[in-house]
């Protein structure tokens, strides 16, 4: 007798139910699921929703059975008309489409999501408009890095060590998206405190490769990284950690950093020559080609949403714990996505690479 396979989503809900019974916070439950299921993990929003439902007394982890009547309004003509309306006005709403097509909102959602495969995305902020010179430099640098990857393949990616810095606030508010809740029409609207300036912050600088974080450095009291500090950091802490954590020690390092002033200063350049690290070119105004900005820091800030810290030590300890919890696959993915970004930059005519 063959066993019936439990769907991955239901399997994770069973785990959530057990951990809710252990009174674990929703954020910790999400972390544990990420460690176990990796890319197949339920989204943070879905995990928090299930935690709330189970705490409110729900017992079933399967979807509630529903009787569906066949929809007669999801037809080829309506699909074609909806596509035409969307192409004409990219900001049209589901309700407006329903009125124009004279069909229900649920039918419109079915058409848009499952037949036309559209999804609404927010506009994103980008650096200043690229000049022709910026575009030319981006093309040259991305092409050069892509060619090196094609010549050396994985050996090149495994030699990359990248770095960047970010502010970690004492309090990172929940985003508008993550605070959304399902409510009955008669229920009062959920309240969300207005964002206010954080009481404090810590500057975190990560040095990492495809295996994980090699060294994390922290500056407090609103201090920032200057050339002398950065150069000394490379020559001492980072150098020693590189030797102890990397299989190749400090040898064969392809160092990838942005063009911030401390990174391009003479003292830093001199230190990198002494360390004999190969400095990879990174075009200016190109955060879309940096793994830390476009990938790693976003994950960190997302996991810290809604958390409050009492002081600098609490921030530093929590960041270090976050680093220890992350699977190696997280960092490997961040490095492996670089060739795709370089290729997209070349293919798109040097414009900013979309996420």
Order of alpha helices (4+ residues) and beta strands (2+ residues): alpha-alpha-alpha-alpha-alpha-alpha-alpha-alpha-beta-beta-beta-alpha-alpha-beta-alpha-alpha-beta-alpha-alpha-alpha
